[in-house]
Amino acid sequence: MPDAAVQAFGPQSKVREVVATLGDRGRELLLKHGYDVGEGFVDVLSQYQTLEHAARTERLRDLDGLLKELNAPSP
């Protein structure tokens, strides 16, 4: 039986969901792709930004690569 608790992230996932679900790993992957959430969110609205919107506004690089890493099993 598949693990229903596994979160599949997509372009419409919100930055907040990535951080809430993956914690430090999510923060590190976002930072690796150019999105720095900092300590907490300085801009409260940015936490509700979708990954796709962040990529379109050039706050995030290589959305496809990020999604692949976010959805990969933890090492």
Secondary structure, DSSP 8 states (H G I E B T S, - for coil): ---TT-----TT-BHHHHHHHHTHHHHHHHHHTT----SS-SSGGGGG-BHHHHHHTTSSS-HHHHHHHHHS---
